[in-house]
Amino acid sequence: FKNLSISFSSPSGNTHLIGTRVAAYCKEQLFSADNFVVRGFQSSVASNVVLGLGKNVLTVDSVKISWPDGNDSTLYNIKANSKLKFFYKQASRHRVGSGNQKSKGFQLTLITNS
């Protein structure tokens, strides 16, 4: 079965970007998850998001990341079984974007995609 693994880091107080929402779109399907490390009383998990895509998905059409501060990013044409790691930094007058990503009002760096 295929998946998409996404992890986050930030130099701010919310270093693992807890509360980030991820929505992946593939043809007519939506896969979504929230980045939370708490699962119950005295229980926690790793601070990343893993989306199960099934066995037939080869490419995800788009991935929308909604950050805890209200900004969002969209990436396009992501291969299944990719491991994405993002570094997120506030930057009030900075725009970063090339090819597959659109970001506005903050700096977003894709560290790995393998």
C-alpha positions as CSV (number, residue, x, y, z in Angstrom):
1,F,0.0,0.0,0.0
2,K,1.1,3.6,-0.8
3,N,1.4,6.5,1.6
4,L,2.6,10.1,2.0
5,S,4.7,10.9,5.0
6,I,5.0,14.6,6.1
7,S,7.0,16.0,9.0
8,F,7.3,19.6,10.1
9,S,9.7,21.8,12.0
10,S,9.9,25.5,12.9
11,P,12.2,27.7,15.0
12,S,9.1,29.2,16.7
13,G,7.6,28.1,20.0
14,N,5.5,25.5,18.2
15,T,8.6,23.6,17.0
16,H,6.7,20.6,15.5
17,L,3.8,22.8,14.2
18,I,1.2,21.0,16.2
19,G,-2.3,21.8,14.7
20,T,-1.2,21.7,11.1
21,R,-3.8,20.2,8.8
22,V,-3.0,18.3,5.7
23,A,-5.4,17.5,2.8
24,A,-4.2,15.4,-0.2
25,Y,-6.4,15.3,-3.3
26,C,-6.1,12.4,-5.8
27,K,-8.6,12.5,-8.6
28,E,-12.0,12.3,-6.8
29,Q,-10.6,11.3,-3.4
30,L,-9.6,13.3,-0.4
31,F,-7.1,12.1,2.2
32,S,-6.7,14.3,5.3
33,A,-5.1,14.4,8.8
34,D,-4.2,16.8,11.5
35,N,-0.7,17.0,13.1
36,F,-1.3,16.2,16.8
37,V,1.0,14.2,19.1
38,V,-1.6,13.3,21.8
39,R,-3.9,10.3,21.2
40,G,-5.3,9.9,24.7
41,F,-4.5,10.0,28.4
42,Q,-0.8,9.5,28.9
43,S,-0.4,8.5,25.3
44,S,1.6,10.3,22.5
45,V,2.9,9.6,19.0
46,A,5.5,11.0,16.6
47,S,4.9,14.5,15.4
48,N,4.3,13.8,11.7
49,V,1.4,13.0,9.4
50,V,1.2,9.8,7.4
51,L,-1.6,9.5,4.9
52,G,-2.6,6.0,3.7
53,L,-3.3,6.3,-0.1
54,G,-4.3,2.7,-0.9
55,K,-2.5,0.5,-3.5
56,N,-3.5,2.1,-6.8
57,V,-2.4,5.7,-6.2
58,L,0.8,6.6,-8.0
59,T,0.7,10.4,-7.8
60,V,-1.1,12.8,-5.5
61,D,-2.6,15.7,-7.6
62,S,-2.2,18.3,-4.8
63,V,-1.4,18.6,-1.1
64,K,-2.8,21.5,0.8
65,I,-1.1,22.3,4.1
66,S,-3.0,24.6,6.5
67,W,-0.6,26.0,9.1
68,P,-1.6,26.8,12.7
69,D,-1.2,30.6,12.1
70,G,-3.8,30.6,9.3
71,N,-1.5,30.5,6.3
72,D,-1.6,27.7,3.8
73,S,0.6,26.1,1.1
74,T,-0.3,23.9,-1.9
75,L,2.0,21.5,-3.6
76,Y,1.3,19.7,-6.8
77,N,2.1,16.3,-8.4
78,I,3.7,14.5,-5.5
79,K,4.7,10.9,-6.0
80,A,3.2,8.3,-3.7
81,N,5.5,7.0,-1.0
82,S,7.2,10.4,-0.8
83,K,8.7,11.6,2.5
84,L,8.3,15.3,2.8
85,K,9.9,17.4,5.5
86,F,9.1,21.1,5.8
87,F,10.8,23.9,7.6
88,Y,8.4,26.8,8.3
89,K,9.4,30.3,9.4
90,Q,7.3,33.5,9.7
91,A,8.4,36.2,7.3
92,S,6.0,39.1,7.0
93,R,7.3,40.4,3.7
94,H,8.8,37.3,2.2
95,R,7.5,35.2,-0.6
96,V,9.0,31.8,-1.5
97,G,7.7,29.6,-4.2
98,S,9.1,27.7,-7.1
99,G,7.5,25.3,-9.5
100,N,5.4,23.1,-7.3
101,Q,4.6,25.3,-4.4
102,K,2.7,28.5,-3.6
103,S,3.5,30.4,-0.4
104,K,2.7,33.9,0.7
105,G,3.6,35.8,3.8
106,F,6.1,33.2,5.2
107,Q,9.1,31.2,4.3
108,L,8.5,27.5,3.5
109,T,11.4,25.2,2.7
110,L,11.0,21.7,1.4
111,I,13.9,19.9,3.0
112,T,13.4,16.4,1.6
113,N,11.3,14.7,-1.0
114,S,12.4,11.1,-1.5
